[in-house]
Amino acid sequence: MTKIDLFSGFLGAGKTTLIKKLIAEAYTGEKLVIIENEFGDISIDGGFLQESGVQVREMNAGCICCSLVGDFSTALLQVYQDYAPDRILIEPSGVGKLSDVIRAVEGTAEHGLSLNSCTTVVDAKKCKMYMKNFGEFFNDQIQHAKTIVLSHTDGMAEEKINGCISLLKEKNQHALIVTTPWDLLTGAQLLEAMEQPQVSLLEEDNTCSVCGEHHHHGNGCCEHNHGTHEHHGAHCTCEHHDHEHHGEGCSCGHGHHHGEGQHHADEVFISWGKETATHYTRARLEEILYALEDESRFGMVLRAKGIVAGDEGWFHFDYTPGETDIRVGTPSVTGRLCVIGSGLQEAALEKLFD
């Protein structure tokens, strides 16, 4: 029986870093295949993972969603037949819904695959912000996790961490939450936390078909007022005020297939990226990443990452709001960069990186 480990987490939470730690410290001696699902056409994380010497299968140009469940199940079985691995690690897009991925995986159980663990990585510093602004996607990843691993807790005040835990427990009372910084834990300890007794994570899924919220207190709809379309405050994520879905659907022209009032990731998020031979100095790259904070110029940038040639070698960079990381790493066959966010100004981004 081939084990399947799912690694979910919103943009920049640290899924790839966790997977690399487990490969180095916990999965030793096992034959592994990683399925990497990037949002957009430019793959970045697959290159990082291939440095670990593991077979990586990439699926680009869109997150795994309900309309792609059948396609993904077929691809998963093909990986199983081609490589016969001991374990398949699946890293869905950071803006994907974990419930859709679980459905795809559970549909393969009769063919010799077993859902072994379902882990969501949460950036403790950004939990409240993402829950408020992108709850439809962020909360789904929390609600369906068996284990939640907090990242970026170093230097956080205890009350801030406890506040994050309280928010998570409102959405999922049953998941084990790992709060200890990763460098204090071994990969074996993390894997033990992940491999708790597993049940179907879609059983008793009391998700309100109107608001998309998950309720642990029995069946039926919550007591929310659904008179208007409320996602994150007073307006819909597709930016139409008093946005209602009655019969003909959303006036923004998108086809909503997740149920009334819910969206696909590509209706809310945009991915812009390109391959490039441009060389960057560290100072110039720092300047670019700092500039991404300006929402008025570039839209709401939630994640930027890339591998580009630089004055010190090849730079591997990561950006999430308020945080940047630039490090020297192995070369790529060509430079690649990717930006993900909402309402991105692609022409301005093109000019910035040029």
Helices and strands as residue ranges (DSSP letters): E 2-9, H 15-25, E 32-37, H 45-50, E 55-59, G 66-68, H 69-83, E 87-91, H 98-106, G 109-111, E 113-123, H 127-133, H 135-143, E 147-151, H 158-171, E 176-178, G 182-184, H 187-194, G 265-267, E 270-276, E 279-280, H 282-291, H 295-298, E 300-310, E 313-320, E 323-329, E 335-342, H 346-353
